[in-house]
Amino acid sequence: MTAILFYLLSAICIISSILMIFHKNAMYSVLFLLICFFSVAGLYVMLNAQFLAIVHIIVYAGAIMVLFLYVIMFLNMSTPITIRKSKLVMGIAVLTGSSLCFVLVTALWATNFGQNPAIVNQDIGLASTLGKVLFNEFLIPFEVSSVLFLSSMVGIVIFNKKEQKDE
């Protein structure tokens, strides 16, 4: 069951990534990217990294996708764009793609798939384990960074506050 779910999420991720790259409409490309983000988050859950999956959904599928949609709507890029490609650009693209394929084939050739993976701690990706480590071993750096973030937010509010003129 786990293998079937892994292959299903991987196929969804790969297909949505390919559709994102080759779709002419930017809005559909953003939607395919969103599907890819959710499938990657599902893969994180399968790796027992629930905290990373939630942060991935909040940061990427939430904040970054809103930014992408805002830029696309601001620039009115919902209509398909046709780009003329010169011979030099196409040659560089072929060279880059072939070098990427060479690196991937070389990496797969050097990988030993028959070996058993090392046994790892099963609690390593859980939010409770991260919280225990964060608040026990790294409490002072965590508190210092939170004070820095708070002071920067207060500074931004003070700098952006406009003086009200009394008339």
C-alpha positions in Angstrom: 0.0 0.0 0.0 2.8 2.4 0.8 4.6 1.7 -2.4 1.4 2.3 -4.4 0.9 5.6 -2.6 4.5 6.6 -3.2 4.3 5.9 -6.9 1.0 7.6 -7.2 2.3 10.8 -5.5 5.5 10.7 -7.5 3.6 10.3 -10.8 1.3 13.2 -9.8 4.3 15.4 -9.0 6.1 14.6 -12.2 3.1 15.0 -14.5 2.0 18.2 -12.9 5.6 19.6 -13.1 5.8 18.7 -16.8 2.4 20.3 -17.4 3.4 23.4 -15.5 6.5 23.8 -17.7 4.8 23.3 -21.0 1.5 25.0 -20.5 1.1 28.3 -22.4 -1.3 29.9 -19.9 0.4 31.2 -16.8 -2.6 30.8 -14.6 -2.8 27.1 -15.4 0.9 26.7 -14.8 0.5 28.1 -11.3 -2.4 25.7 -10.6 -0.2 22.7 -11.8 2.6 24.0 -9.5 0.1 24.0 -6.6 -0.7 20.4 -7.4 3.0 19.6 -7.4 3.5 21.3 -4.0 0.7 19.2 -2.5 2.1 16.0 -3.9 5.5 16.8 -2.5 3.9 17.5 0.9 2.3 14.0 0.7 5.7 12.5 0.0 7.0 14.4 3.1 4.2 12.8 5.2 5.2 9.4 3.9 8.8 10.1 5.0 7.4 10.7 8.6 8.2 14.4 8.3 4.9 15.9 9.2 6.3 19.3 10.3 8.1 19.7 7.0 5.0 18.8 5.1 2.9 21.4 7.0 5.6 24.1 6.6 5.8 23.3 2.9 2.1 23.7 2.5 1.9 26.9 4.5 5.0 28.6 3.0 4.9 27.4 -0.6 1.3 26.6 -1.3 0.1 29.5 0.8 2.5 32.5 0.6 4.5 31.9 -2.5 1.5 30.9 -4.6 -0.3 34.0 -3.5 2.7 36.0 -4.6 2.8 34.2 -8.0 -0.9 34.8 -8.6 -0.6 38.5 -7.6 2.3 39.0 -10.1 0.5 37.2 -12.9 -2.7 39.2 -12.3 -0.8 42.4 -11.9 1.1 41.9 -15.2 -2.0 40.6 -16.9 -0.2 37.4 -18.0 -3.3 35.2 -18.2 -3.2 35.3 -22.0 -0.7 32.9 -23.7 2.7 34.4 -24.6 4.6 33.5 -27.8 8.3 33.9 -27.6 10.6 33.9 -30.6 13.7 31.8 -29.9 17.0 32.4 -31.6 19.3 29.7 -32.7 21.8 30.6 -30.0 19.2 30.2 -27.3 18.0 26.9 -28.6 21.6 25.7 -28.8 22.3 26.7 -25.2 19.0 25.0 -24.2 20.0 21.7 -25.9 23.5 21.9 -24.4 22.0 22.5 -20.9 19.4 19.7 -21.2 21.9 17.2 -22.5 24.4 18.0 -19.7 21.5 17.6 -17.2 20.7 14.2 -18.7 24.3 13.2 -18.5 24.6 14.1 -14.8 21.3 12.2 -14.1 22.5 9.1 -15.9 25.9 9.2 -14.2 24.3 9.6 -10.8 21.9 6.7 -11.5 24.8 4.6 -12.8 26.8 5.1 -9.6 23.9 4.3 -7.2 23.7 0.9 -5.6 20.0 0.1 -5.4 20.4 -3.4 -4.0 21.8 -2.4 -0.6 19.5 -2.2 2.4 19.1 1.4 3.7 20.5 2.3 7.1 18.1 2.1 10.0 17.2 5.6 11.2 15.2 7.0 14.1 11.5 6.9 13.2 10.7 10.0 15.3 13.2 12.3 13.5 10.6 14.2 11.4 7.8 14.7 14.0 6.9 18.1 15.2 7.0 16.9 18.9 10.6 15.8 18.5 11.5 19.1 16.8 9.8 21.0 19.6 11.7 19.1 22.3 15.0 19.8 20.6 14.2 23.4 19.9 13.0 24.2 23.4 15.6 22.2 25.3 18.9 22.5 23.4 18.3 25.6 21.4 16.1 27.7 23.7 18.4 30.8 23.9 19.0 31.1 20.1 15.3 30.6 19.6 14.4 33.4 22.0 17.0 35.7 20.7 15.7 35.3 17.1 12.2 35.9 18.2 13.2 39.2 20.0 15.1 40.2 16.8 12.0 39.5 14.6 9.8 41.4 17.1 12.1 44.4 17.1 12.3 44.5 13.3 8.5 44.4 13.1 8.3 47.3 15.6 11.0 49.2 13.6 9.1 48.8 10.4 5.9 50.0 11.9 7.7 53.1 13.4 9.5 53.9 10.1 6.3 53.6 8.0 4.1 55.5 10.4 3.2 58.8 8.9 3.1 61.9 11.0 -0.3 63.4 11.4 -0.4 67.1 10.8 -2.5 69.1 13.2 -4.5 71.8 11.3 
